[in-house]
Amino acid sequence: MSIQSINSRNQFRGKVREIIEGPVVSEVDVETPFGTVTSVITTRSVKELDLKPGVEVLAVVKATEVSIAKL
């Protein structure tokens, strides 16, 4: 399967670094050139996508809100 086009502009190509699998949801850490992106997805999706450390993926971020805190 390949993605021909997508409307999300925030895309980060990277490789799965680590998966912390839970009974219902799992955390997937993706190492990108810009740092680590962590996604929480269903464990079923991890299995269906056959995600494992080292697999190349595209992390697509679609956010409706971005908060900013003053340091």
Jmol script that loads the backbone (N, CA, C; Angstrom):
load data "model"
ATOM      1  N   MET A   1       0.836  -1.172   0.000  1.00  0.00           N
ATOM      2  CA  MET A   1       0.000   0.000   0.000  1.00  0.00           C
ATOM      3  C   MET A   1       0.882   1.237   0.000  1.00  0.00           C
ATOM      4  N   SER A   2       0.495   2.223  -0.777  1.00  0.00           N
ATOM      5  CA  SER A   2       1.219   3.484  -0.774  1.00  0.00           C
ATOM      6  C   SER A   2       0.224   4.632  -0.714  1.00  0.00           C
ATOM      7  N   ILE A   3       0.650   5.718  -0.115  1.00  0.00           N
ATOM      8  CA  ILE A   3      -0.197   6.908  -0.008  1.00  0.00           C
ATOM      9  C   ILE A   3       0.079   7.769  -1.227  1.00  0.00           C
ATOM     10  N   GLN A   4      -0.966   8.088  -1.987  1.00  0.00           N
ATOM     11  CA  GLN A   4      -0.789   8.930  -3.165  1.00  0.00           C
ATOM     12  C   GLN A   4      -0.869  10.406  -2.816  1.00  0.00           C
ATOM     13  N   SER A   5      -1.769  10.752  -1.902  1.00  0.00           N
ATOM     14  CA  SER A   5      -1.857  12.135  -1.442  1.00  0.00           C
ATOM     15  C   SER A   5      -2.599  12.172  -0.116  1.00  0.00           C
ATOM     16  N   ILE A   6      -2.324  13.231   0.633  1.00  0.00           N
ATOM     17  CA  ILE A   6      -2.969  13.403   1.933  1.00  0.00           C
ATOM     18  C   ILE A   6      -3.048  14.897   2.207  1.00  0.00           C
ATOM     19  N   ASN A   7      -4.106  15.341   2.896  1.00  0.00           N
ATOM     20  CA  ASN A   7      -4.272  16.776   3.103  1.00  0.00           C
ATOM     21  C   ASN A   7      -3.548  17.307   4.335  1.00  0.00           C
ATOM     22  N   SER A   8      -3.037  16.452   5.192  1.00  0.00           N
ATOM     23  CA  SER A   8      -2.308  16.911   6.377  1.00  0.00           C
ATOM     24  C   SER A   8      -0.909  17.381   5.984  1.00  0.00           C
ATOM     25  N   ARG A   9      -0.563  18.581   6.408  1.00  0.00           N
ATOM     26  CA  ARG A   9       0.749  19.136   6.055  1.00  0.00           C
ATOM     27  C   ARG A   9       1.835  18.748   7.050  1.00  0.00           C
ATOM     28  N   ASN A  10       1.440  18.417   8.271  1.00  0.00           N
ATOM     29  CA  ASN A  10       2.420  18.070   9.293  1.00  0.00           C
ATOM     30  C   ASN A  10       2.733  16.586   9.215  1.00  0.00           C
ATOM     31  N   GLN A  11       3.715  16.257   8.406  1.00  0.00           N
ATOM     32  CA  GLN A  11       4.109  14.868   8.189  1.00  0.00           C
ATOM     33  C   GLN A  11       5.588  14.715   8.522  1.00  0.00           C
ATOM     34  N   PHE A  12       5.898  13.641   9.225  1.00  0.00           N
ATOM     35  CA  PHE A  12       7.275  13.390   9.625  1.00  0.00           C
ATOM     36  C   PHE A  12       7.650  11.959   9.255  1.00  0.00           C
ATOM     37  N   ARG A  13       8.577  11.812   8.338  1.00  0.00           N
ATOM     38  CA  ARG A  13       9.054  10.490   7.956  1.00  0.00           C
ATOM     39  C   ARG A  13      10.073  10.036   8.993  1.00  0.00           C
ATOM     40  N   GLY A  14       9.981   8.792   9.387  1.00  0.00           N
ATOM     41  CA  GLY A  14      10.921   8.279  10.371  1.00  0.00           C
ATOM     42  C   GLY A  14      10.831   6.777  10.500  1.00  0.00           C
ATOM     43  N   LYS A  15      11.500   6.274  11.532  1.00  0.00           N
ATOM     44  CA  LYS A  15      11.504   4.837  11.798  1.00  0.00           C
ATOM     45  C   LYS A  15      11.002   4.587  13.212  1.00  0.00           C
ATOM     46  N   VAL A  16      10.252   3.500  13.351  1.00  0.00           N
ATOM     47  CA  VAL A  16       9.766   3.121  14.675  1.00  0.00           C
ATOM     48  C   VAL A  16      10.979   2.815  15.550  1.00  0.00           C
ATOM     49  N   ARG A  17      11.055   3.489  16.694  1.00  0.00           N
ATOM     50  CA  ARG A  17      12.158   3.264  17.617  1.00  0.00           C
ATOM     51  C   ARG A  17      11.764   2.276  18.705  1.00  0.00           C
ATOM     52  N   GLU A  18      10.532   2.446  19.236  1.00  0.00           N
ATOM     53  CA  GLU A  18      10.090   1.596  20.339  1.00  0.00           C
ATOM     54  C   GLU A  18       8.573   1.528  20.339  1.00  0.00           C
ATOM     55  N   ILE A  19       8.043   0.388  20.777  1.00  0.00           N
ATOM     56  CA  ILE A  19       6.606   0.221  20.951  1.00  0.00           C
ATOM     57  C   ILE A  19       6.368  -0.277  22.369  1.00  0.00           C
ATOM     58  N   ILE A  20       5.554   0.451  23.106  1.00  0.00           N
ATOM     59  CA  ILE A  20       5.147   0.012  24.439  1.00  0.00           C
ATOM     60  C   ILE A  20       3.707  -0.464  24.293  1.00  0.00           C
ATOM     61  N   GLU A  21       3.550  -1.778  24.255  1.00  0.00           N
ATOM     62  CA  GLU A  21       2.258  -2.375  23.937  1.00  0.00           C
ATOM     63  C   GLU A  21       1.419  -2.586  25.183  1.00  0.00           C
ATOM     64  N   GLY A  22       0.181  -2.159  25.121  1.00  0.00           N
ATOM     65  CA  GLY A  22      -0.780  -2.395  26.187  1.00  0.00           C
ATOM     66  C   GLY A  22      -1.900  -3.285  25.683  1.00  0.00           C
ATOM     67  N   PRO A  23      -2.814  -3.666  26.560  1.00  0.00           N
ATOM     68  CA  PRO A  23      -3.888  -4.558  26.132  1.00  0.00           C
ATOM     69  C   PRO A  23      -4.852  -3.917  25.135  1.00  0.00           C
ATOM     70  N   VAL A  24      -5.030  -2.591  25.220  1.00  0.00           N
ATOM     71  CA  VAL A  24      -5.965  -1.904  24.326  1.00  0.00           C
ATOM     72  C   VAL A  24      -5.264  -0.873  23.455  1.00  0.00           C
ATOM     73  N   VAL A  25      -4.411  -0.047  24.057  1.00  0.00           N
ATOM     74  CA  VAL A  25      -3.674   0.963  23.304  1.00  0.00           C
ATOM     75  C   VAL A  25      -2.177   0.770  23.496  1.00  0.00           C
ATOM     76  N   SER A  26      -1.417   1.267  22.531  1.00  0.00           N
ATOM     77  CA  SER A  26       0.043   1.163  22.572  1.00  0.00           C
ATOM     78  C   SER A  26       0.653   2.513  22.248  1.00  0.00           C
ATOM     79  N   GLU A  27       1.854   2.758  22.787  1.00  0.00           N
ATOM     80  CA  GLU A  27       2.627   3.951  22.448  1.00  0.00           C
ATOM     81  C   GLU A  27       3.660   3.559  21.400  1.00  0.00           C
ATOM     82  N   VAL A  28       3.722   4.328  20.333  1.00  0.00           N
ATOM     83  CA  VAL A  28       4.684   4.067  19.270  1.00  0.00           C
ATOM     84  C   VAL A  28       5.597   5.282  19.160  1.00  0.00           C
ATOM     85  N   ASP A  29       6.885   5.099  19.447  1.00  0.00           N
ATOM     86  CA  ASP A  29       7.866   6.173  19.313  1.00  0.00           C
ATOM     87  C   ASP A  29       8.477   6.098  17.927  1.00  0.00           C
ATOM     88  N   VAL A  30       8.422   7.226  17.220  1.00  0.00           N
ATOM     89  CA  VAL A  30       8.977   7.321  15.871  1.00  0.00           C
ATOM     90  C   VAL A  30      10.130   8.311  15.895  1.00  0.00           C
ATOM     91  N   GLU A  31      11.303   7.860  15.506  1.00  0.00           N
ATOM     92  CA  GLU A  31      12.484   8.727  15.455  1.00  0.00           C
ATOM     93  C   GLU A  31      12.500   9.416  14.096  1.00  0.00           C
ATOM     94  N   THR A  32      12.439  10.763  14.112  1.00  0.00           N
ATOM     95  CA  THR A  32      12.459  11.564  12.889  1.00  0.00           C
ATOM     96  C   THR A  32      13.702  12.449  12.903  1.00  0.00           C
ATOM     97  N   PRO A  33      14.022  13.086  11.788  1.00  0.00           N
ATOM     98  CA  PRO A  33      15.154  14.021  11.786  1.00  0.00           C
ATOM     99  C   PRO A  33      14.943  15.204  12.736  1.00  0.00           C
ATOM    100  N   PHE A  34      13.698  15.441  13.136  1.00  0.00           N
ATOM    101  CA  PHE A  34      13.374  16.575  13.996  1.00  0.00           C
ATOM    102  C   PHE A  34      13.204  16.183  15.453  1.00  0.00           C
ATOM    103  N   GLY A  35      13.369  14.911  15.772  1.00  0.00           N
ATOM    104  CA  GLY A  35      13.185  14.424  17.124  1.00  0.00           C
ATOM    105  C   GLY A  35      12.197  13.268  17.150  1.00  0.00           C
ATOM    106  N   THR A  36      11.812  12.878  18.350  1.00  0.00           N
ATOM    107  CA  THR A  36      10.917  11.740  18.515  1.00  0.00           C
ATOM    108  C   THR A  36       9.469  12.200  18.549  1.00  0.00           C
ATOM    109  N   VAL A  37       8.632  11.513  17.787  1.00  0.00           N
ATOM    110  CA  VAL A  37       7.191  11.730  17.795  1.00  0.00           C
ATOM    111  C   VAL A  37       6.573  10.479  18.414  1.00  0.00           C
ATOM    112  N   THR A  38       5.691  10.664  19.396  1.00  0.00           N
ATOM    113  CA  THR A  38       5.032   9.532  20.032  1.00  0.00           C
ATOM    114  C   THR A  38       3.558   9.539  19.670  1.00  0.00           C
ATOM    115  N   SER A  39       3.075   8.407  19.230  1.00  0.00           N
ATOM    116  CA  SER A  39       1.674   8.247  18.878  1.00  0.00           C
ATOM    117  C   SER A  39       1.050   7.186  19.769  1.00  0.00           C
ATOM    118  N   VAL A  40      -0.159   7.452  20.228  1.00  0.00           N
ATOM    119  CA  VAL A  40      -0.915   6.461  20.991  1.00  0.00           C
ATOM    120  C   VAL A  40      -2.007   5.944  20.053  1.00  0.00           C
ATOM    121  N   ILE A  41      -1.890   4.671  19.676  1.00  0.00           N
ATOM    122  CA  ILE A  41      -2.852   4.054  18.765  1.00  0.00           C
ATOM    123  C   ILE A  41      -3.308   2.726  19.363  1.00  0.00           C
ATOM    124  N   THR A  42      -4.342   2.161  18.791  1.00  0.00           N
ATOM    125  CA  THR A  42      -4.823   0.895  19.317  1.00  0.00           C
ATOM    126  C   THR A  42      -3.784  -0.201  19.074  1.00  0.00           C
ATOM    127  N   THR A  43      -3.741  -1.138  19.985  1.00  0.00           N
ATOM    128  CA  THR A  43      -2.836  -2.278  19.842  1.00  0.00           C
ATOM    129  C   THR A  43      -3.223  -3.083  18.605  1.00  0.00           C
ATOM    130  N   ARG A  44      -4.508  -3.123  18.312  1.00  0.00           N
ATOM    131  CA  ARG A  44      -4.971  -3.800  17.090  1.00  0.00           C
ATOM    132  C   ARG A  44      -4.337  -3.169  15.847  1.00  0.00           C
ATOM    133  N   SER A  45      -4.260  -1.836  15.806  1.00  0.00           N
ATOM    134  CA  SER A  45      -3.639  -1.153  14.663  1.00  0.00           C
ATOM    135  C   SER A  45      -2.156  -1.467  14.569  1.00  0.00           C
ATOM    136  N   VAL A  46      -1.474  -1.562  15.715  1.00  0.00           N
ATOM    137  CA  VAL A  46      -0.052  -1.929  15.711  1.00  0.00           C
ATOM    138  C   VAL A  46       0.122  -3.278  15.029  1.00  0.00           C
ATOM    139  N   LYS A  47      -0.751  -4.218  15.367  1.00  0.00           N
ATOM    140  CA  LYS A  47      -0.659  -5.565  14.784  1.00  0.00           C
ATOM    141  C   LYS A  47      -1.037  -5.562  13.304  1.00  0.00           C
ATOM    142  N   GLU A  48      -2.119  -4.853  12.945  1.00  0.00           N
ATOM    143  CA  GLU A  48      -2.563  -4.814  11.546  1.00  0.00           C
ATOM    144  C   GLU A  48      -1.542  -4.137  10.642  1.00  0.00           C
ATOM    145  N   LEU A  49      -0.851  -3.111  11.161  1.00  0.00           N
ATOM    146  CA  LEU A  49       0.182  -2.422  10.380  1.00  0.00           C
ATOM    147  C   LEU A  49       1.525  -3.144  10.441  1.00  0.00           C
ATOM    148  N   ASP A  50       1.589  -4.188  11.272  1.00  0.00           N
ATOM    149  CA  ASP A  50       2.815  -4.972  11.466  1.00  0.00           C
ATOM    150  C   ASP A  50       3.986  -4.064  11.855  1.00  0.00           C
ATOM    151  N   LEU A  51       3.727  -3.171  12.818  1.00  0.00           N
ATOM    152  CA  LEU A  51       4.753  -2.234  13.260  1.00  0.00           C
ATOM    153  C   LEU A  51       5.734  -2.933  14.187  1.00  0.00           C
ATOM    154  N   LYS A  52       7.009  -2.648  13.949  1.00  0.00           N
ATOM    155  CA  LYS A  52       8.104  -3.187  14.749  1.00  0.00           C
ATOM    156  C   LYS A  52       9.227  -2.153  14.722  1.00  0.00           C
ATOM    157  N   PRO A  53      10.119  -2.167  15.705  1.00  0.00           N
ATOM    158  CA  PRO A  53      11.263  -1.257  15.652  1.00  0.00           C
ATOM    159  C   PRO A  53      12.025  -1.413  14.336  1.00  0.00           C
ATOM    160  N   GLY A  54      12.383  -0.263  13.753  1.00  0.00           N
ATOM    161  CA  GLY A  54      13.127  -0.252  12.498  1.00  0.00           C
ATOM    162  C   GLY A  54      12.272  -0.072  11.264  1.00  0.00           C
ATOM    163  N   VAL A  55      10.944  -0.249  11.397  1.00  0.00           N
ATOM    164  CA  VAL A  55      10.052  -0.098  10.253  1.00  0.00           C
ATOM    165  C   VAL A  55       9.904   1.383   9.916  1.00  0.00           C
ATOM    166  N   GLU A  56      10.019   1.728   8.630  1.00  0.00           N
ATOM    167  CA  GLU A  56       9.861   3.108   8.193  1.00  0.00           C
ATOM    168  C   GLU A  56       8.381   3.457   8.130  1.00  0.00           C
ATOM    169  N   VAL A  57       8.028   4.611   8.704  1.00  0.00           N
ATOM    170  CA  VAL A  57       6.635   5.041   8.761  1.00  0.00           C
ATOM    171  C   VAL A  57       6.548   6.537   8.465  1.00  0.00           C
ATOM    172  N   LEU A  58       5.326   6.991   8.305  1.00  0.00           N
ATOM    173  CA  LEU A  58       5.042   8.413   8.152  1.00  0.00           C
ATOM    174  C   LEU A  58       4.123   8.806   9.300  1.00  0.00           C
ATOM    175  N   ALA A  59       4.601   9.674  10.177  1.00  0.00           N
ATOM    176  CA  ALA A  59       3.781  10.169  11.279  1.00  0.00           C
ATOM    177  C   ALA A  59       3.037  11.393  10.763  1.00  0.00           C
ATOM    178  N   VAL A  60       1.720  11.332  10.776  1.00  0.00           N
ATOM    179  CA  VAL A  60       0.884  12.414  10.276  1.00  0.00           C
ATOM    180  C   VAL A  60       0.185  13.051  11.464  1.00  0.00           C
ATOM    181  N   VAL A  61       0.415  14.347  11.658  1.00  0.00           N
ATOM    182  CA  VAL A  61      -0.133  15.060  12.810  1.00  0.00           C
ATOM    183  C   VAL A  61      -1.264  15.960  12.330  1.00  0.00           C
ATOM    184  N   LYS A  62      -2.434  15.758  12.888  1.00  0.00           N
ATOM    185  CA  LYS A  62      -3.590  16.591  12.568  1.00  0.00           C
ATOM    186  C   LYS A  62      -4.128  17.115  13.894  1.00  0.00           C
ATOM    187  N   ALA A  63      -3.831  18.350  14.199  1.00  0.00           N
ATOM    188  CA  ALA A  63      -4.218  18.906  15.495  1.00  0.00           C
ATOM    189  C   ALA A  63      -5.210  20.048  15.302  1.00  0.00           C
ATOM    190  N   THR A  64      -6.162  20.125  16.199  1.00  0.00           N
ATOM    191  CA  THR A  64      -7.116  21.220  16.165  1.00  0.00           C
ATOM    192  C   THR A  64      -6.741  22.323  17.158  1.00  0.00           C
ATOM    193  N   GLU A  65      -5.774  22.023  18.020  1.00  0.00           N
ATOM    194  CA  GLU A  65      -5.362  22.997  19.021  1.00  0.00           C
ATOM    195  C   GLU A  65      -3.900  22.835  19.351  1.00  0.00           C
ATOM    196  N   VAL A  66      -3.206  23.939  19.469  1.00  0.00           N
ATOM    197  CA  VAL A  66      -1.820  23.943  19.902  1.00  0.00           C
ATOM    198  C   VAL A  66      -1.715  24.924  21.054  1.00  0.00           C
ATOM    199  N   SER A  67      -1.254  24.449  22.207  1.00  0.00           N
ATOM    200  CA  SER A  67      -1.106  25.317  23.386  1.00  0.00           C
ATOM    201  C   SER A  67       0.327  25.799  23.472  1.00  0.00           C
ATOM    202  N   ILE A  68       0.497  27.014  23.992  1.00  0.00           N
ATOM    203  CA  ILE A  68       1.818  27.589  24.157  1.00  0.00           C
ATOM    204  C   ILE A  68       1.955  28.053  25.599  1.00  0.00           C
ATOM    205  N   ALA A  69       3.083  27.727  26.231  1.00  0.00           N
ATOM    206  CA  ALA A  69       3.356  28.159  27.587  1.00  0.00           C
ATOM    207  C   ALA A  69       4.598  29.044  27.573  1.00  0.00           C
ATOM    208  N   LYS A  70       4.551  30.141  28.278  1.00  0.00           N
ATOM    209  CA  LYS A  70       5.684  31.040  28.368  1.00  0.00           C
ATOM    210  C   LYS A  70       6.694  30.484  29.356  1.00  0.00           C
ATOM    211  N   LEU A  71       7.958  30.461  28.989  1.00  0.00           N
ATOM    212  CA  LEU A  71       9.022  29.942  29.846  1.00  0.00           C
ATOM    213  C   LEU A  71       9.662  31.076  30.626  1.00  0.00           C
TER     214      LEU A  71
END
end "model"
wireframe off; spacefill off
backbone 0.3
color backbone group
